[in-house]
Amino acid sequence: MPGHRGGAMKLYLADTSTSLDIALAQQGMHEMKIYLADGSVINHHAPHDGLSHILVTSRILLSYHYFKKTDLDTLFAKYFARPYPQVFLDSGAFSAFTRGETIDLGAYCDYIKRYKHLLTVYSNLDVIGSAEGTLKNHQRMEREGLSPLPVFHTKEDWKYLDLYLSRYPYIALGGMVPYLVPGKRQMLMKWLLRCFKMAQGKAVYHGFGCTVWEIMKALPWYSVDSSSWGTGFRFGKITLFDERSGKFVSMSLGDHKGCYTYAPLFRRHGFAPNEFSDRKENTRAKNCAIAAIAYRLAEQWLERRHGAITIPERNEVSL
């Protein structure tokens, strides 16, 4: 798979836009990468607008389901300066499934081939509810000369994970979203613990749609994606990450008391509190940027917690 080796754990933030790799003070440490996911590039581009002193490069998660009719070369040239963002391309199978739509595998393969020069990682087209269908899609993609990230879902037979672990050092875990609600997280954690135990020394994992911080920090993920970064600027909330407590902090835009209570934390994120307590000083670019920076700080905290997570040096064996 192109460009997926090395480095620390990567956090792919999912939303309906693109992603940002923020440059902070700790330039020398291995970086867990944030892939911000969204269906529009506007939110991904916004933090670059007038904030180049804070943001350097980008990492984004794009869904083929949303971008299949988009010319990525034109899109990137319009919204991003070189070096272009690192891109994790997800098939968008879950989004299509929830809308009663289907994704054509041949078209997906053609899209990857056309834009392969822009992609860092791309996943298999998984078949929701059919582990065997997912496996067959993976095999067909390999026959097309591609190297997709294999995908294993909750409720699937463990033999499929055994199969992927015998051949690949980097695997995606899916089907977690329905189990992220409080009443089902214990079941999800039991499943995840078994996955991680089986993978020890063999492979690392990407977590699809891993929006819950407790799940992110509990296990040594190599990468995850999450739409949570966009919640704040969509609903008038500000998201910060407190490295001392290892927790996210949120408050409402325009909350003067809350913003100044966390004034040192705002400054750690590269902003002054009045830029969020005073709506006249606020912009969408700032709201997007501070959310992305919060997740970057969370990445660094996770790396200190778990250490640098690297992909085992193994040769991939096609199915």
N, C-alpha and C positions, 0 to 999 in steps of 0.2 A: 504494500500500500504506500502511495507516495507520501513521504515526509512525516510519517507518524511516529518515528522512533525518538527516544531520548527525552531529556528534561524531566520536569516534575509533574505533579498532578495538574490536570487541565480542567477548568470549570467552564462549561459552555452554557452561557446564560440564554435561555430561550424566551422569545417574545414573538411579535409579528414583524420585526425589522432585521438589522444586521448587528455585528459585534465589535467591541473595542478592546485593544490591548493598551492599557494605560501605563505610562512610564512613571515610576515612583522612585524614591530615593535608593531603594535596595537594588541597584543595577547588577550587583555581582551575584545575587542568589538565583538559584534555579527558580523558574517561574511556572506556577500552575496557570494554565491559560483559560481565560474567560471567553466563551463563545456566546455572544448575546444573540438570541433568536427572535425574529419578528417577521411579519409578512410584508413589511415595507422597509425601505432603506432609510427613510427620513429620520427615524429615531437613532439609527446607528450613525448617520452622518452628523446629526445635530451637535454632539460633543466636540466635533472638529471645528465647528463654526465659531471662529474667534477665540478658540481655547487651545491653540497649538502649543502654548507654553506648558500645558498639562498633558496632553495626549500625543503620543508618538505614532504608534501603529495600531492596527485593529485585528481582532479575531472574531469571527462571526459564525453562527450556525444558520444556514439557509435550508429551507424546506423546498424540495423539488416540487411538491404539490402546489406551493404558492408561486414559485418562480419559473415554472416549466415553460412559460411563454415569454420569458424575459431574456433579452440578450445581455448576458453578464459582462461581456467585454465593454459594451456601451455603458451599462449601468455603473461599472467600476470606474471607468474613465470620467464619468460625470460626477460621481460622489466621493471618490477617494483619490488621494495622491499616492504615488509610488513611494515606498513599497506597499503593494496592495495588502489587504487583510488576509490573514490565514483563514481558510474557509473549511468548515465541517459541513458537508452536504448530507442532509438526511432525506430519505425518500419521501417523508410525509405520509407514510402509509396509515398511521393512526388517525391523522387529520382527515384523510380521504375516507377512511372506514366510518368515522363518526358522522360523515355527511352523506353516506350511502354512495360514495363514488369509488371508482377504481383507478389504478395507475397502470399504464402500459409498460411492461418491463423493457421491451425493445426501445421504446422512446426514452425511458430513463437511462438505459445504457448509452444511447446515442448522445444524450445530453451530457453525460459524464465524459465521453470521449471528446466532445466538442469543447468543453471547458476544463478539461483535466489540468491544463496549465495554471488554472486559478485555484484548484482544490488541494487541500492538505490531507483531508480524510473524507471518504464517502462510505455510507453504509449500504448494506444489502437492502433490497426491497422486500421487507418482511410481509408475510401474509398473516393478518390478525386472526388468531384462532386456529392456525394450521402450522405446526412446527415442520411438518413434512413439506408443505408448500413453500415455507421460508427456505428450507434446505435446498429444494429444487431451484428456486430463484438464485440462490447463492452459486450453485453449480453452473447455471446458465450464464451468470455474469462472469464467472471465471473462464468459461468457454469463449466468451467475448473478449478475453484478454484483459479483464479488469480484476482488481484486487479489493473487493468490498470488505468492510468491517462486518463480521458475522454477528447475527442478532439472536439472542436467546430470551424467551419471555417467561414471566410468571405462569404457573400452571402447566408448562410444557414438561414432557417426559425428560428426566435427567440424562437419558442416553444421548440426547442432542447436545447438551452441554459437554458431556464427556467427549463426544466426537469433535466439537470445536476446540476443546482444550488440547486434544491430541495433535492438532494441526496449526493453531493460531495463537500468537502471544498477546493479542489485543482483541477483546470481544465486547460487544455492547449488550447491556441488559435492558430489556424493555418490559412493557406491561405493568409498570409500577404505579402509574398515575392513580388508578382506582383504589390503591392501598395506602395512599399518602394521607388519607383522612385519619383523624386521631383514633378512631375505633379499630382500624385495621393495620396500624403501623407495626404492632407486635408480630402479626403474621408475616408482614413484609420483611421485618428484620430477621426473622427465623429463616426465611427463604434466602435472603442476602448472605447471612452468615454461612449457610451451606455453600452458596456460590463461591464465596471468597475462600473458604476452606479447601474446596476442590481445586481452586486455581493457584494455590500457594506454589511459588517457584516456577509456574508454567505460563501464567498470563496475567494481564491486568485488565481492568474493566472501565468502560464508559457507561454512565448511568443516564438513560434517556428520561427527560422530564423530571429530573430530581429536584423539585422545588422546595423541599423541606430541609431546613438547615440542620436539624437533628440527624437526619439521614446522611446528609453530606459529611458531617464531621465525625460520624460514628465509625466510618470505614475508610481504608486507604484507597480511595478511588484514584485512577489515573486521570480521568476526565468525567465531567458531567455537563449536562445542559439544563438550563432553567429559564423560565419566563418571568421569574420573580423580580428581576431587575427593573422591569417596566411597570410594575404595580404602582410605584410611587408617583412617577411623573404623569401617569394616566389618571390617577384619582386624587391628585393634589397632596400627595404624601412625599416626604423627604426620607430617603434611606441612607443611613450611615452605618459603618462597622466599627465597633469598639474593640480594639485589639487587646485591651487589658482584661475585659470580661469574656472575650470570644463570642460576642453576641451582636446581632443587628439592633439598631436603634431607629425608631421612626417617629416622625411628628408631622403635623399638618403644615403645609405651606402657609406662611403668614403668621405662624405661632411665635410671637415675639419672645415670650417667656421660655418656651421650649428650645428655641434656636440659641438663645444666649446662655441657657443652662449648659448646652453642649458646645459652647464657643470654641474651646480647645480642639474638640473633635472635628468641627467644621474646618478649622485651620489645618489640621492634620490631613484632611482631604483636599487641601489646596484652595479653600474658599473662606470668605468672611461670613459670619452668621447673618449680617444684614442683607446679604444677597438672597436670602431665603425668608427672612422675617419680614422684609419690605417687598411687597409684590412689584413695586416700581423698579426695584433693582434686579428683579428676577427675569430669567429667560428660559425658554425650553431647552436650549443648549446646556445651560447650567444644571438643570434638573436631570437631564440625561447623563451628563458627565459625572455628577456626584454619585449617582446610582451605580454607574460602571466602576468608578473608583472604589466605592464601598465593597463591591464584589472582588475587586483586585486585592484589596486589603484582606478580605476573607480568604482568598486563595493563599496568600502568604502566611496567614495564621494556620491554615490547614497544613501547609508544608512543614511549618515548625512542629506541628502536632504529630504528623505521621512520617516526616522525613521525605526526601525526594523519591517519588514513585517512578520507576523506569520500566520500560517494556523489556522483558527478558530477551536476551540475544538468542533467538531461535529462528530457524528457517521455516517459513510458512510452507505447508504442504497442501496443495489443492485437493478438494474433495472429490 
